[in-house]
């Protein structure tokens, strides 16, 4: 009787380990997809902020100041 109990117990733990691995895989995949979505949204917001900052120069036709501000923004400096 002890042999059957050991077989059932080891089978239970093997199934629990497999379920744990599958659960961690799905959580990791969900985490990666969420992180990509957040980074895409942040990049879009950053582009919109840059557009709003540069829009007055485009409207007034100030191309030399626009080029200066674009170069400053690309180097990470604010104006």
FILUMLUM-34933 format. One record per residue: residue in three letters; residue number from 1; x, y, z of N, C-alpha, C, CB in turn. Coordinates in nm, 3 decimals, padded with zeros to 5 digits. Glycine has a CB too. Example, Ala and Ser with C-alpha at 12.3 -4.5 7.8 and 13.67 -1.06 7.14 Angstrom:
// FILUMLUM-34933
@residu->ALA | num->1 | n_px->01.319 | n_py->-00.569 | n_pz->00.780 | ca_px->01.230 | ca_py->-00.450 | ca_pz->00.780 | c_px->01.320 | c_py->-00.330 | c_pz->00.780 | cb_px->01.131 | cb_py->-00.447 | cb_pz->00.905
@residu->SER | num->2 | n_px->01.285 | n_py->-00.225 | n_pz->00.708 | ca_px->01.367 | ca_py->-00.106 | ca_pz->00.714 | c_px->01.290 | c_py->00.003 | c_pz->00.787 | cb_px->01.408 | cb_py->-00.060 | cb_pz->00.572
This chain:
// FILUMLUM-34933
@residu->UNK | num->1 | n_px->00.081 | n_py->-00.120 | n_pz->00.000 | ca_px->00.000 | ca_py->00.000 | ca_pz->00.000 | c_px->00.086 | c_py->00.127 | c_pz->00.000 | cb_px->-00.093 | cb_py->00.000 | cb_pz->00.120
@residu->UNK | num->2 | n_px->00.205 | n_py->00.118 | n_pz->00.061 | ca_px->00.293 | ca_py->00.234 | ca_pz->00.065 | c_px->00.343 | c_py->00.272 | c_pz->-00.073 | cb_px->00.410 | cb_py->00.208 | cb_pz->00.157
@residu->UNK | num->3 | n_px->00.361 | n_py->00.172 | n_pz->-00.159 | ca_px->00.409 | ca_py->00.199 | ca_pz->-00.294 | c_px->00.307 | c_py->00.280 | c_pz->-00.374 | cb_px->00.441 | cb_py->00.068 | cb_pz->-00.367
@residu->UNK | num->4 | n_px->00.180 | n_py->00.243 | n_pz->-00.366 | ca_px->00.075 | ca_py->00.315 | ca_pz->-00.440 | c_px->00.064 | c_py->00.459 | c_pz->-00.390 | cb_px->-00.061 | cb_py->00.243 | cb_pz->-00.426
@residu->UNK | num->5 | n_px->00.076 | n_py->00.476 | n_pz->-00.258 | ca_px->00.069 | ca_py->00.611 | ca_pz->-00.201 | c_px->00.185 | c_py->00.696 | c_pz->-00.253 | cb_px->00.071 | cb_py->00.605 | cb_pz->-00.047
@residu->UNK | num->6 | n_px->00.305 | n_py->00.639 | n_pz->-00.260 | ca_px->00.421 | ca_py->00.714 | ca_pz->-00.310 | c_px->00.403 | c_py->00.749 | c_pz->-00.457 | cb_px->00.549 | cb_py->00.634 | cb_pz->-00.290
@residu->UNK | num->7 | n_px->00.348 | n_py->00.658 | n_pz->-00.536 | ca_px->00.325 | ca_py->00.685 | ca_pz->-00.679 | c_px->00.223 | c_py->00.796 | c_pz->-00.696 | cb_px->00.278 | cb_py->00.557 | cb_pz->-00.752
@residu->UNK | num->8 | n_px->00.116 | n_py->00.790 | n_pz->-00.619 | ca_px->00.014 | ca_py->00.895 | ca_pz->-00.628 | c_px->00.069 | c_py->01.030 | c_pz->-00.581 | cb_px->-00.110 | cb_py->00.858 | cb_pz->-00.546
@residu->UNK | num->9 | n_px->00.146 | n_py->01.029 | n_pz->-00.476 | ca_px->00.203 | ca_py->01.152 | ca_pz->-00.424 | c_px->00.301 | c_py->01.213 | c_pz->-00.523 | cb_px->00.272 | cb_py->01.127 | cb_pz->-00.290
@residu->UNK | num->10 | n_px->00.386 | n_py->01.133 | n_pz->-00.581 | ca_px->00.482 | ca_py->01.185 | ca_pz->-00.680 | c_px->00.409 | c_py->01.233 | c_pz->-00.805 | cb_px->00.586 | cb_py->01.078 | cb_pz->-00.717
@residu->UNK | num->11 | n_px->00.302 | n_py->01.165 | n_pz->-00.844 | ca_px->00.224 | ca_py->01.209 | ca_pz->-00.958 | c_px->00.158 | c_py->01.344 | c_pz->-00.930 | cb_px->00.118 | cb_py->01.104 | cb_pz->-00.993
@residu->UNK | num->12 | n_px->00.109 | n_py->01.359 | n_pz->-00.808 | ca_px->00.047 | ca_py->01.487 | ca_pz->-00.770 | c_px->00.148 | c_py->01.601 | c_pz->-00.778 | cb_px->-00.012 | cb_py->01.479 | cb_pz->-00.628
@residu->UNK | num->13 | n_px->00.267 | n_py->01.579 | n_pz->-00.722 | ca_px->00.369 | ca_py->01.684 | ca_pz->-00.723 | c_px->00.420 | c_py->01.713 | c_pz->-00.864 | cb_px->00.484 | cb_py->01.646 | cb_pz->-00.633
@residu->UNK | num->14 | n_px->00.427 | n_py->01.612 | n_pz->-00.949 | ca_px->00.468 | ca_py->01.634 | ca_pz->-01.088 | c_px->00.363 | c_py->01.719 | c_pz->-01.160 | cb_px->00.488 | cb_py->01.499 | cb_pz->-01.163
@residu->UNK | num->15 | n_px->00.235 | n_py->01.692 | n_pz->-01.138 | ca_px->00.129 | ca_py->01.773 | ca_pz->-01.198 | c_px->00.130 | c_py->01.915 | c_pz->-01.146 | cb_px->-00.006 | cb_py->01.711 | cb_pz->-01.173
@residu->UNK | num->16 | n_px->00.154 | n_py->01.931 | n_pz->-01.015 | ca_px->00.160 | ca_py->02.066 | ca_pz->-00.957 | c_px->00.278 | c_py->02.144 | c_pz->-01.014 | cb_px->00.172 | cb_py->02.058 | cb_pz->-00.803
@residu->UNK | num->17 | n_px->00.391 | n_py->02.077 | n_pz->-01.034 | ca_px->00.508 | ca_py->02.145 | ca_pz->-01.092 | c_px->00.481 | c_py->02.187 | c_pz->-01.236 | cb_px->00.632 | cb_py->02.054 | cb_pz->-01.086
@residu->UNK | num->18 | n_px->00.416 | n_py->02.101 | n_pz->-01.312 | ca_px->00.383 | ca_py->02.136 | ca_pz->-01.451 | c_px->00.285 | c_py->02.253 | c_pz->-01.457 | cb_px->00.324 | cb_py->02.014 | cb_pz->-01.525
@residu->UNK | num->19 | n_px->00.187 | n_py->02.251 | n_pz->-01.369 | ca_px->00.091 | ca_py->02.363 | ca_pz->-01.366 | c_px->00.159 | c_py->02.493 | c_pz->-01.324 | cb_px->-00.026 | cb_py->02.330 | cb_pz->-01.270
@residu->UNK | num->20 | n_px->00.254 | n_py->02.482 | n_pz->-01.233 | ca_px->00.327 | ca_py->02.600 | ca_pz->-01.188 | c_px->00.411 | c_py->02.659 | c_pz->-01.301 | cb_px->00.417 | cb_py->02.565 | cb_pz->-01.069
@residu->UNK | num->21 | n_px->00.477 | n_py->02.573 | n_pz->-01.376 | ca_px->00.558 | ca_py->02.620 | ca_pz->-01.490 | c_px->00.469 | c_py->02.686 | c_pz->-01.594 | cb_px->00.637 | cb_py->02.503 | cb_pz->-01.553
@residu->UNK | num->22 | n_px->00.356 | n_py->02.626 | n_pz->-01.623 | ca_px->00.263 | ca_py->02.686 | ca_pz->-01.721 | c_px->00.210 | c_py->02.819 | c_pz->-01.671 | cb_px->00.146 | cb_py->02.590 | cb_pz->-01.751
@residu->UNK | num->23 | n_px->00.179 | n_py->02.828 | n_pz->-01.543 | ca_px->00.129 | ca_py->02.953 | ca_pz->-01.487 | c_px->00.232 | c_py->03.063 | c_pz->-01.493 | cb_px->00.085 | cb_py->02.933 | cb_pz->-01.344
@residu->UNK | num->24 | n_px->00.357 | n_py->03.032 | n_pz->-01.458 | ca_px->00.463 | ca_py->03.132 | ca_pz->-01.466 | c_px->00.487 | c_py->03.176 | c_pz->-01.610 | cb_px->00.592 | cb_py->03.077 | cb_pz->-01.406
@residu->UNK | num->25 | n_px->00.477 | n_py->03.085 | n_pz->-01.704 | ca_px->00.496 | ca_py->03.121 | ca_pz->-01.844 | c_px->00.388 | c_py->03.220 | c_pz->-01.890 | cb_px->00.494 | cb_py->02.996 | cb_pz->-01.933
@residu->UNK | num->26 | n_px->00.263 | n_py->03.192 | n_pz->-01.855 | ca_px->00.155 | ca_py->03.283 | ca_pz->-01.895 | c_px->00.165 | c_py->03.417 | c_pz->-01.826 | cb_px->00.020 | cb_py->03.220 | cb_pz->-01.866
@residu->UNK | num->27 | n_px->00.208 | n_py->03.419 | n_pz->-01.700 | ca_px->00.229 | ca_py->03.547 | ca_pz->-01.632 | c_px->00.342 | c_py->03.626 | c_pz->-01.695 | cb_px->00.258 | cb_py->03.523 | cb_pz->-01.484
@residu->UNK | num->28 | n_px->00.450 | n_py->03.558 | n_pz->-01.733 | ca_px->00.562 | ca_py->03.626 | ca_pz->-01.797 | c_px->00.520 | c_py->03.684 | c_pz->-01.932 | cb_px->00.680 | cb_py->03.530 | cb_pz->-01.816
@residu->UNK | num->29 | n_px->00.446 | n_py->03.605 | n_pz->-02.009 | ca_px->00.400 | ca_py->03.653 | ca_pz->-02.140 | c_px->00.308 | c_py->03.775 | c_pz->-02.124 | cb_px->00.326 | cb_py->03.540 | cb_pz->-02.215
@residu->UNK | num->30 | n_px->00.220 | n_py->03.771 | n_pz->-02.026 | ca_px->00.131 | ca_py->03.884 | ca_pz->-02.000 | c_px->00.211 | c_py->04.007 | c_pz->-01.957 | cb_px->00.029 | cb_py->03.847 | cb_pz->-01.891
@residu->UNK | num->31 | n_px->00.314 | n_py->03.985 | n_pz->-01.877 | ca_px->00.399 | ca_py->04.096 | ca_pz->-01.833 | c_px->00.471 | c_py->04.161 | c_pz->-01.951 | cb_px->00.501 | cb_py->04.047 | cb_pz->-01.729
@residu->UNK | num->32 | n_px->00.523 | n_py->04.079 | n_pz->-02.041 | ca_px->00.596 | ca_py->04.132 | ca_pz->-02.157 | c_px->00.501 | c_py->04.212 | c_pz->-02.248 | cb_px->00.662 | cb_py->04.017 | cb_pz->-02.236
@residu->UNK | num->33 | n_px->00.383 | n_py->04.159 | n_pz->-02.273 | ca_px->00.287 | ca_py->04.231 | ca_pz->-02.358 | c_px->00.244 | c_py->04.363 | c_pz->-02.294 | cb_px->00.165 | cb_py->04.144 | cb_pz->-02.384
@residu->UNK | num->34 | n_px->00.223 | n_py->04.362 | n_pz->-02.165 | ca_px->00.185 | ca_py->04.485 | ca_pz->-02.096 | c_px->00.297 | c_py->04.588 | c_pz->-02.100 | cb_px->00.147 | cb_py->04.456 | cb_pz->-01.950
@residu->UNK | num->35 | n_px->00.420 | n_py->04.544 | n_pz->-02.081 | ca_px->00.534 | ca_py->04.635 | ca_pz->-02.085 | c_px->00.550 | c_py->04.697 | c_pz->-02.223 | cb_px->00.662 | cb_py->04.562 | cb_pz->-02.044
@residu->UNK | num->36 | n_px->00.529 | n_py->04.620 | n_pz->-02.329 | ca_px->00.537 | ca_py->04.673 | ca_pz->-02.465 | c_px->00.427 | c_py->04.777 | c_pz->-02.488 | cb_px->00.526 | cb_py->04.560 | cb_pz->-02.568
@residu->UNK | num->37 | n_px->00.308 | n_py->04.749 | n_pz->-02.441 | ca_px->00.197 | ca_py->04.842 | ca_pz->-02.458 | c_px->00.224 | c_py->04.974 | c_pz->-02.386 | cb_px->00.067 | cb_py->04.780 | cb_pz->-02.406
@residu->UNK | num->38 | n_px->00.276 | n_py->04.965 | n_pz->-02.264 | ca_px->00.306 | ca_py->05.086 | ca_pz->-02.188 | c_px->00.415 | c_py->05.167 | c_pz->-02.256 | cb_px->00.348 | cb_py->05.051 | cb_pz->-02.044
@residu->UNK | num->39 | n_px->00.519 | n_py->05.102 | n_pz->-02.307 | ca_px->00.627 | ca_py->05.175 | ca_pz->-02.373 | c_px->00.580 | c_py->05.239 | c_pz->-02.503 | cb_px->00.745 | cb_py->05.082 | cb_pz->-02.400
@residu->UNK | num->40 | n_px->00.491 | n_py->05.173 | n_pz->-02.577 | ca_px->00.436 | ca_py->05.233 | ca_pz->-02.698 | c_px->00.352 | c_py->05.356 | c_pz->-02.666 | cb_px->00.352 | cb_py->05.130 | cb_pz->-02.775
@residu->UNK | num->41 | n_px->00.272 | n_py->05.348 | n_pz->-02.560 | ca_px->00.191 | ca_py->05.463 | ca_pz->-02.520 | c_px->00.278 | c_py->05.579 | c_pz->-02.474 | cb_px->00.094 | cb_py->05.424 | cb_pz->-02.409
@residu->UNK | num->42 | n_px->00.384 | n_py->05.548 | n_pz->-02.400 | ca_px->00.475 | ca_py->05.653 | ca_pz->-02.354 | c_px->00.545 | c_py->05.720 | c_pz->-02.472 | cb_px->00.579 | cb_py->05.596 | cb_pz->-02.256
@residu->UNK | num->43 | n_px->00.584 | n_py->05.643 | n_pz->-02.571 | ca_px->00.648 | ca_py->05.699 | ca_pz->-02.689 | c_px->00.551 | c_py->05.789 | c_pz->-02.765 | cb_px->00.700 | cb_py->05.588 | cb_pz->-02.781
@residu->UNK | num->44 | n_px->00.425 | n_py->05.748 | n_pz->-02.775 | ca_px->00.325 | ca_py->05.829 | ca_pz->-02.842 | c_px->00.302 | c_py->05.961 | c_pz->-02.768 | cb_px->00.193 | cb_py->05.753 | cb_pz->-02.855
@residu->UNK | num->45 | n_px->00.294 | n_py->05.955 | n_pz->-02.636 | ca_px->00.274 | ca_py->06.077 | ca_pz->-02.557 | c_px->00.395 | c_py->06.169 | c_pz->-02.573 | cb_px->00.252 | cb_py->06.043 | cb_pz->-02.408
@residu->UNK | num->46 | n_px->00.515 | n_py->06.112 | n_pz->-02.575 | ca_px->00.635 | ca_py->06.193 | ca_pz->-02.594 | c_px->00.634 | c_py->06.262 | c_pz->-02.730 | cb_px->00.760 | cb_py->06.105 | cb_pz->-02.581
@residu->UNK | num->47 | n_px->00.593 | n_py->06.192 | n_pz->-02.834 | ca_px->00.585 | ca_py->06.252 | ca_pz->-02.966 | c_px->00.480 | c_py->06.362 | c_pz->-02.972 | cb_px->00.555 | cb_py->06.147 | cb_pz->-03.071
@residu->UNK | num->48 | n_px->00.369 | n_py->06.341 | n_pz->-02.904 | ca_px->00.265 | ca_py->06.444 | ca_pz->-02.901 | c_px->00.312 | c_py->06.569 | c_pz->-02.828 | cb_px->00.138 | cb_py->06.390 | cb_pz->-02.835
@residu->UNK | num->49 | n_px->00.385 | n_py->06.550 | n_pz->-02.719 | ca_px->00.438 | ca_py->06.665 | ca_pz->-02.646 | c_px->00.537 | c_py->06.741 | c_pz->-02.733 | cb_px->00.506 | cb_py->06.620 | cb_pz->-02.515
@residu->UNK | num->50 | n_px->00.623 | n_py->06.671 | n_pz->-02.805 | ca_px->00.716 | ca_py->06.738 | ca_pz->-02.895 | c_px->00.642 | c_py->06.815 | c_pz->-03.004 | cb_px->00.811 | cb_py->06.636 | cb_pz->-02.959
@residu->UNK | num->51 | n_px->00.537 | n_py->06.756 | n_pz->-03.057 | ca_px->00.459 | ca_py->06.823 | ca_pz->-03.161 | c_px->00.394 | c_py->06.949 | c_pz->-03.108 | cb_px->00.353 | cb_py->06.729 | cb_pz->-03.216
@residu->UNK | num->52 | n_px->00.338 | n_py->06.943 | n_pz->-02.988 | ca_px->00.274 | ca_py->07.061 | ca_pz->-02.929 | c_px->00.377 | c_py->07.170 | c_pz->-02.902 | cb_px->00.201 | cb_py->07.023 | cb_pz->-02.799
@residu->UNK | num->53 | n_px->00.498 | n_py->07.131 | n_pz->-02.860 | ca_px->00.601 | ca_py->07.231 | ca_pz->-02.834 | c_px->00.651 | c_py->07.296 | c_pz->-02.962 | cb_px->00.717 | cb_py->07.167 | cb_pz->-02.761
@residu->UNK | num->54 | n_px->00.653 | n_py->07.223 | n_pz->-03.073 | ca_px->00.707 | ca_py->07.276 | ca_pz->-03.197 | c_px->00.602 | c_py->07.340 | c_pz->-03.287 | cb_px->00.776 | cb_py->07.167 | cb_pz->-03.273
@residu->UNK | num->55 | n_px->00.476 | n_py->07.319 | n_pz->-03.257 | ca_px->00.369 | ca_py->07.370 | ca_pz->-03.342 | c_px->00.370 | c_py->07.522 | c_pz->-03.359 | cb_px->00.237 | cb_py->07.328 | cb_pz->-03.286
@residu->UNK | num->56 | n_px->00.393 | n_py->07.603 | n_pz->-03.256 | ca_px->00.394 | ca_py->07.749 | ca_pz->-03.277 | c_px->00.499 | c_py->07.795 | c_pz->-03.376 | cb_px->00.416 | cb_py->07.820 | cb_pz->-03.145
@residu->UNK | num->57 | n_px->00.613 | n_py->07.728 | n_pz->-03.381 | ca_px->00.717 | ca_py->07.768 | ca_pz->-03.474 | c_px->00.679 | c_py->07.733 | c_pz->-03.618 | cb_px->00.849 | cb_py->07.701 | cb_pz->-03.438
@residu->UNK | num->58 | n_px->00.608 | n_py->07.624 | n_pz->-03.635 | ca_px->00.565 | ca_py->07.584 | ca_pz->-03.769 | c_px->00.458 | c_py->07.679 | c_pz->-03.819 | cb_px->00.512 | cb_py->07.440 | cb_pz->-03.769
@residu->UNK | num->59 | n_px->00.367 | n_py->07.719 | n_pz->-03.732 | ca_px->00.257 | ca_py->07.808 | ca_pz->-03.772 | c_px->00.310 | c_py->07.943 | c_pz->-03.815 | cb_px->00.156 | cb_py->07.825 | cb_pz->-03.657
@residu->UNK | num->60 | n_px->00.411 | n_py->07.994 | n_pz->-03.743 | ca_px->00.464 | ca_py->08.126 | ca_pz->-03.776 | c_px->00.573 | c_py->08.123 | c_pz->-03.882 | cb_px->00.517 | cb_py->08.191 | cb_pz->-03.652
@residu->UNK | num->61 | n_px->00.609 | n_py->08.007 | n_pz->-03.929 | ca_px->00.708 | ca_py->07.996 | ca_pz->-04.037 | c_px->00.850 | c_py->08.024 | c_pz->-03.994 | cb_px->00.672 | cb_py->08.088 | cb_pz->-04.147
@residu->UNK | num->62 | n_px->00.881 | n_py->08.007 | n_pz->-03.869 | ca_px->01.016 | ca_py->08.034 | ca_pz->-03.818 | c_px->01.100 | c_py->07.907 | c_pz->-03.832 | cb_px->01.012 | cb_py->08.083 | cb_pz->-03.669
@residu->UNK | num->63 | n_px->01.150 | n_py->07.884 | n_pz->-03.951 | ca_px->01.220 | ca_py->07.758 | ca_pz->-03.975 | c_px->01.356 | c_py->07.751 | c_pz->-03.907 | cb_px->01.238 | cb_py->07.737 | cb_pz->-04.124
@residu->UNK | num->64 | n_px->01.426 | n_py->07.865 | n_pz->-03.896 | ca_px->01.559 | ca_py->07.860 | ca_pz->-03.832 | c_px->01.546 | c_py->07.829 | c_pz->-03.683 | cb_px->01.634 | cb_py->07.993 | cb_pz->-03.853
@residu->UNK | num->65 | n_px->01.449 | n_py->07.892 | n_pz->-03.616 | ca_px->01.428 | ca_py->07.862 | ca_pz->-03.474 | c_px->01.374 | c_py->07.722 | c_pz->-03.457 | cb_px->01.332 | cb_py->07.965 | cb_pz->-03.410
@residu->UNK | num->66 | n_px->01.294 | n_py->07.677 | n_pz->-03.552 | ca_px->01.240 | ca_py->07.541 | ca_pz->-03.545 | c_px->01.354 | c_py->07.439 | c_pz->-03.553 | cb_px->01.138 | cb_py->07.517 | cb_pz->-03.657
@residu->UNK | num->67 | n_px->01.447 | n_py->07.461 | n_pz->-03.644 | ca_px->01.560 | ca_py->07.368 | ca_pz->-03.658 | c_px->01.645 | c_py->07.367 | c_pz->-03.530 | cb_px->01.647 | cb_py->07.407 | cb_pz->-03.779
@residu->UNK | num->68 | n_px->01.662 | n_py->07.484 | n_pz->-03.469 | ca_px->01.739 | ca_py->07.491 | ca_pz->-03.345 | c_px->01.671 | c_py->07.413 | c_pz->-03.234 | cb_px->01.759 | cb_py->07.637 | cb_pz->-03.303
@residu->UNK | num->69 | n_px->01.541 | n_py->07.433 | n_pz->-03.219 | ca_px->01.467 | ca_py->07.364 | ca_pz->-03.114 | c_px->01.460 | c_py->07.214 | c_pz->-03.138 | cb_px->01.327 | cb_py->07.422 | cb_pz->-03.102
@residu->UNK | num->70 | n_px->01.448 | n_py->07.174 | n_pz->-03.263 | ca_px->01.448 | ca_py->07.030 | ca_pz->-03.294 | c_px->01.582 | c_py->06.969 | c_pz->-03.259 | cb_px->01.415 | cb_py->07.006 | cb_pz->-03.442
@residu->UNK | num->71 | n_px->01.691 | n_py->07.038 | n_pz->-03.291 | ca_px->01.823 | ca_py->06.984 | ca_pz->-03.258 | c_px->01.843 | c_py->06.978 | c_pz->-03.106 | cb_px->01.934 | cb_py->07.068 | cb_pz->-03.322
@residu->UNK | num->72 | n_px->01.793 | n_py->07.079 | n_pz->-03.034 | ca_px->01.802 | ca_py->07.075 | ca_pz->-02.888 | c_px->01.721 | c_py->06.959 | c_pz->-02.831 | cb_px->01.754 | cb_py->07.207 | cb_pz->-02.827
@residu->UNK | num->73 | n_px->01.602 | n_py->06.937 | n_pz->-02.884 | ca_px->01.518 | ca_py->06.828 | ca_pz->-02.834 | c_px->01.578 | c_py->06.692 | c_pz->-02.864 | cb_px->01.379 | cb_py->06.837 | cb_pz->-02.895
@residu->UNK | num->74 | n_px->01.641 | n_py->06.679 | n_pz->-02.978 | ca_px->01.701 | ca_py->06.550 | ca_pz->-03.013 | c_px->01.822 | c_py->06.520 | c_pz->-02.924 | cb_px->01.742 | cb_py->06.548 | cb_pz->-03.161
@residu->UNK | num->75 | n_px->01.887 | n_py->06.625 | n_pz->-02.874 | ca_px->02.001 | ca_py->06.606 | ca_pz->-02.784 | c_px->01.957 | c_py->06.593 | c_pz->-02.639 | cb_px->02.099 | cb_py->06.722 | cb_pz->-02.797
@residu->UNK | num->76 | n_px->01.827 | n_py->06.599 | n_pz->-02.613 | ca_px->01.776 | ca_py->06.581 | ca_pz->-02.478 | c_px->01.768 | c_py->06.708 | c_pz->-02.396 | cb_px->01.861 | cb_py->06.484 | cb_pz->-02.406
@residu->UNK | num->77 | n_px->01.788 | n_py->06.822 | n_pz->-02.460 | ca_px->01.780 | ca_py->06.949 | ca_pz->-02.388 | c_px->01.642 | c_py->07.011 | c_pz->-02.406 | cb_px->01.889 | cb_py->07.046 | cb_pz->-02.437
@residu->UNK | num->78 | n_px->01.597 | n_py->07.083 | n_pz->-02.306 | ca_px->01.468 | ca_py->07.152 | ca_pz->-02.319 | c_px->01.492 | c_py->07.299 | c_pz->-02.346 | cb_px->01.381 | cb_py->07.134 | cb_pz->-02.191
@residu->UNK | num->79 | n_px->01.390 | n_py->07.364 | n_pz->-02.396 | ca_px->01.405 | ca_py->07.506 | ca_pz->-02.426 | c_px->01.307 | c_py->07.587 | c_pz->-02.347 | cb_px->01.388 | cb_py->07.533 | cb_pz->-02.575
